[in-house]
Structure formats: structure tokens, C-alpha cells
């Protein structure tokens, strides 16, 4: 899968998984070591190329596999 073409979808999926776990962006940042501002940009689809390292950190913090994030999240994202 070409990660660069699915950045927005992955961001939406990260937001969905985070919300399902009733986790704030602050808490996800704390658990993952990824900054809150970067998480916000990812979730809003403003990051087109999510690095493997960042993806792995977020997946670990969300207790999912990176592949679970790489599926289509659907939805509209941030405004």
C-alpha cells in the first residue's frame, strides 16, 4: 500500500480509534511520544506522508496494529 496516498484516511482512522478509546489528543501524545500538534495535523489530513516510525508509535499507543490504521476511516476530518 502506498502510504502517501492514504494520509488523510489514516488520520481519520487514528481519530476514530482514539475517540473509541475515549482518549484525548493530549493523552495520545503522552502515550505515543508524538506531539499533540502533529497528531492534530495528521487527524485533519494535513500530513500527506505519515512516517513509519510515527505510524508505529501511534498504533502502539492505540493498542492496534499499524495495518488497522491503514484502512479507510471514512468521515470528513477537521474543518
C-alpha positions in Angstrom: 0.0 0.0 0.0 1.3 3.5 -0.8 1.2 5.3 2.5 1.5 8.7 0.8 -1.9 8.3 -0.9 -3.7 7.4 2.3 -2.5 10.0 4.8 -6.0 11.6 5.1 -7.7 8.2 5.5 -5.2 7.2 8.1 -5.7 10.4 10.0 -9.4 9.8 10.1 -8.9 6.3 11.3 -6.5 7.5 14.1 -9.1 10.0 15.2 -11.8 7.3 15.2 -9.7 4.8 17.2 -8.6 7.5 19.7 -12.2 8.6 20.3 -13.4 5.0 20.6 -10.9 4.6 23.4 -12.1 7.9 24.9 -8.6 9.3 24.6 -7.8 13.0 24.1 -5.1 14.2 21.7 -3.1 15.2 24.8 -3.2 11.6 26.2 -2.3 10.1 22.8 0.6 12.5 22.5 1.8 11.5 26.0 1.5 7.8 25.3 3.0 7.8 21.8 5.7 10.5 22.1 4.2 12.2 19.0 3.4 15.9 19.6 -0.2 17.0 20.1 0.1 19.4 17.2 1.4 16.6 14.9 -1.5 14.4 15.9 -3.9 17.2 15.2 -2.4 17.8 11.7 -2.5 14.0 11.0 -6.1 13.7 12.1 -7.1 16.7 10.0 -5.5 15.2 6.9 -2.8 17.9 6.7 0.0 15.4 6.7 0.2 13.6 3.4 3.2 11.3 4.3 2.9 9.7 7.8 6.3 8.2 8.6 6.5 4.5 9.5 8.0 5.5 12.9 5.1 7.9 13.7 2.6 5.3 12.5 4.1 2.6 14.7 4.2 4.9 17.8 0.5 5.9 17.3 -0.5 2.3 16.7 1.3 1.1 19.8 -0.3 3.9 21.9 -3.8 3.0 20.5 -3.1 -0.7 21.1 -3.7 -1.7 17.4 -1.6 -2.9 14.6 -0.3 -0.3 12.0 -2.4 -2.1 9.4 -5.5 -1.3 11.4 -4.8 2.4 10.9 -4.1 2.0 7.2 -7.7 1.2 6.4 -10.2 3.8 5.1 -11.5 5.7 8.1 -14.3 7.5 6.2 -15.8 10.7 7.5 -14.9 14.3 6.8 -12.0 15.2 9.0 -11.4 18.6 10.5 -12.7 21.9 9.2 
